[in-house]
Amino acid sequence: MHEFSLVKKEVEKALGKVAGKKVSRVKFLLGRMAHGNPQSIREAFKIAAAGTALSGAELEVVVVEPKVKCGGCGKVFNVDKEINLSCPHCNSKSNELVSGEECYIENIEIED
């Protein structure tokens, strides 16, 4: 399970930051181009967090759509469903992916 190893590393990093305090909510970013599955992330999180300060925390998985910055005109645009990386403004193919490959915990809420 590809997702489990990624989620386990993220849980371990988060545990290092919460210093044993109980966590109530976790926000996990998953880029569409990271080839992960939100349900698999949820299942992996439940297993990786079991018996830790993250156990029982509400998990929000946010799917991040890919965005590309054009190397020709500098505009940022969404990537269409066909993964067409040509700029819709100037048709340049010299572009840089700026989002859509995320696979990490972005935010942790600790209980009072």
C-alpha positions in Angstrom: 0.0 0.0 0.0 1.8 3.1 -1.3 -0.3 5.5 0.8 0.6 3.8 4.1 4.3 4.5 4.0 3.7 8.2 3.1 1.0 8.6 5.8 3.1 6.8 8.4 6.0 9.3 7.8 3.6 12.2 8.1 2.1 10.8 11.4 5.6 10.4 12.8 6.5 14.0 11.9 3.3 15.3 13.5 3.9 13.3 16.7 7.2 15.0 17.0 5.5 18.4 17.0 2.6 17.7 19.4 4.7 16.6 22.4 2.2 14.0 23.5 -0.8 16.4 23.5 -4.1 14.9 22.3 -4.9 15.9 18.7 -8.5 16.6 17.7 -8.2 17.3 14.0 -5.8 16.8 11.2 -5.9 18.4 7.7 -4.1 16.3 5.1 -3.4 17.7 1.6 -3.5 15.2 -1.3 -2.6 16.5 -4.8 -4.5 14.9 -7.6 -1.2 14.2 -9.4 0.2 12.4 -6.3 -1.7 9.4 -7.4 -3.1 8.8 -4.0 -6.7 7.8 -3.0 -8.5 9.8 -0.3 -10.1 6.7 1.1 -6.7 4.9 1.2 -5.2 7.9 3.0 -8.0 7.7 5.6 -7.5 4.0 6.2 -3.7 4.4 6.4 -4.1 7.3 8.8 -6.3 5.2 11.1 -3.7 2.5 11.2 -0.7 4.7 11.5 -2.3 6.9 14.3 -3.6 4.0 16.4 -2.3 4.2 20.0 -0.8 7.6 19.5 -1.9 11.2 20.3 -3.4 11.3 16.8 -5.7 8.3 17.4 -9.3 9.3 17.1 -8.6 12.7 15.5 -10.9 13.9 12.8 -9.1 13.6 9.5 -9.9 16.0 6.7 -8.4 15.0 3.3 -8.3 17.9 0.9 -7.7 17.0 -2.7 -5.6 19.7 -4.4 -6.1 20.3 -8.1 -2.9 20.8 -10.2 -1.9 24.3 -11.1 0.9 25.2 -13.6 2.9 28.4 -14.0 3.6 29.3 -17.6 7.3 29.7 -18.4 6.3 31.9 -21.4 3.8 34.5 -20.0 4.1 33.8 -16.3 0.3 33.2 -15.8 -0.8 30.4 -13.4 -3.6 28.1 -14.7 -5.4 25.0 -13.7 -4.6 21.7 -15.5 -7.5 20.2 -17.4 -8.7 16.6 -17.0 -6.6 15.5 -19.9 -3.5 16.8 -18.2 -2.8 19.2 -21.0 0.2 21.3 -19.8 0.1 23.8 -22.7 -0.6 27.3 -21.5 -4.2 28.4 -22.5 -3.0 32.0 -22.7 0.1 31.8 -24.9 0.2 28.0 -25.8 3.8 27.7 -24.4 4.8 24.2 -23.3 7.6 25.5 -21.0 5.6 25.3 -17.8 6.2 24.4 -14.1 3.8 22.5 -11.9 3.2 24.6 -8.8 0.6 22.5 -7.0 -1.1 19.1 -7.3 1.6 16.8 -6.0 1.0 17.5 -2.3 0.9 14.5 0.1 1.3 15.8 3.6 -0.3 16.9 6.9 -0.9 20.7 6.6 -2.5 21.4 9.9 -3.0 19.8 13.3 -5.5 21.0 16.0 -4.7 20.1 19.6 -7.4 19.6 22.2 -7.6 22.1 25.1 
